[in-house]
Amino acid sequence: MKFGYFCNTTNWDHKPYNQLLNETKEITTFCDENNWNSIWYTEHHFNHEGMESCTNPLMMGVDAAARTKQIRIGQACNVITFHNPIRLAEDIALLDQLSNGRVDVGIGRGIYGREAINMNKEADLNDQAKNFRLFDETLTIMKKAWTENFLPTMVNFILTLHLVLFGNTI
């Protein structure tokens, strides 16, 4: 059996932000030194309670990679519908390299409408079918970026996405 730590950084007690981050770093180091298998960071934005403190699990992962030796580093999750798929694939791949292959990729579609409409109006959760199509397309592009000889060099990003998704059908 393997144990992972879900590092929810919601600031229930309204601590100073640097204190909360320092506590998160201490938890990460403790888990690594005590042979936990993994640590997982969240992605949330615009928390209506004003308590969300982790908007980027990859940045938390970079810090974890620099201060730990063995623990696997996960995202719970990267809300891929909020991001440019190529940039996100690159950032995850870079974290995997910086951590010497210790990344576990967690992805999702989002859960809170207030996040979706502010991060990417196309990801609006009120239209579940549209959100799922965006998720599927984004994941397809990310997988191709990781597994194929994929070097988008065109200035027109939309054309590049079309070529990735549908091949040379223009």
N, C-alpha and C positions, 0 to 999 in steps of 0.2 A: 504494500500500500504506500502511496506517495501523498504527501501533504503539501498543499499550497496555501499561501496567505492572501486573502482578498483584502487589499489595502484601500479601504474606503476612507478617503480624506475629507469627508464632509465635516465642516467646522461647527459641530453642534454647540460648542461652548464659546464661540466667537473669540477664539484666541488670536493673537497677532499672527499674520500669515507666515512670517519667518519662523515662528515657534512651531506652527503646525508642520511646516516643511522639515524642520530639524527633527521633530518627533518621527516623521515618516522615514527620514534617513536612518534614524536609530532602529526603527522596526526592521527596515531592510537589512541593515548590518546584523542585527540580532538573528534574523531568520537565516541569513547566509552562514553565520558562525555556528548555528545550532542545527545545521543539516536539513533545513526545510527544502523541499524540492523546488518550489517556485513562489514567486510573488507577483501579484496581479494589480495593476493600476487602472483606474476608471477614466472615462472621458465624459464630462458633463459641462454644460454651458448655461448661463442665465438662470441659475437656480433661484426660484421665487422666494426662497427663504434667505437668500444672500449668503449661503453657507458653503457653496461648492468651491473647492479649491484646486481640483485637478482637471484642467482643461485639456491636457496633452499627456496621455500615458507614455508616449514615446520619449518625451523629454525626461519624465520621471525614470524611464528605463535607461536612458543615457547616464543619468546620475548613478543609478543602481549598478550599471555595468562598470563604472569607474571605481566604485567603492567595494565591490564584491568579487568573489573568486569562483563560486560554483553554482549559486542559485540560478534557476531559470527565470527569465524575465518575460512576463506576459502583460497583455492589455485586455482589460475586461470592460469595455472593448474599444477598438477603434471604430467610431461610427463612420463607416466608409462613405455613406451618402452625403456627408458634409464636406468631403475633401476631393481635391484633384487626384484621380487614381494613380497617375504616373508619379506624382510627387510623393504620395503616401507609400507607394511600393518602394520607391527609392529610399525614403526615410526608414522604413522597416528593414530593408536590406542593409542599410548603413548601420543601424543598431545591431543587427545580427553579426555584422563584421566586427564592430567595436566590442561586442560581448563575447567574441570567440564562439559564436554559434549557440548562444544560450537563449535565443528568443523563441517564445511560443506566441503565435499570432492569434489574437482574438478579434473578431469582427462582428459588427451588428448594423442594424438599420436605424437605430434610434428608438427612444421610448417616449420622450416628451415633445409634444407639439411645439412648445415655445422655443425649444432648441432648434428644431428642424426649420421652422419658418424664418428664423434669424440667421442660421448658418447656411442654408441652401433652400430657397423657396421651392425648388423642384423636389425636395425630400419631404414635403408636407405630409404628415402622417394622417391627415384627413382623407387623403386619397391613397389608400393602402396599395392598390394595384400599381399606381405610378411610382410610389416609393419602392416597391419590390422590384419593378423594372429597372429603376436607377441602381438599386443595390446589385442586381444581377449583372448589369452592364459594367458597373464599377469593378466588381469582383473579377469579371472576365478580363478586363484590361489589366488589373493587378497581376493576375495569374500569368498572362502573356508576358508582361514586363519581367516577371521572375523566371520564366521557363523558356522563352524563345529569344532568338537574336533580334532584339527589339530596340531599335534606336530611332525614336521619332525625331526627325530633323526638319520637318516642314514648319514653316512659320504659322500656317493656318492650323490651329489645334483641332478644330472641328473636323477638318479633312483627315488629320492624323487619327482621330478617334474612329472615323468612318472606316478607314483602312484597317485598323486593328479589329474592329467588330465584324466587318463584313467582307474583308479582303478587297482586292482591286476590282471593284464592280462599277466604278464610275466611268 
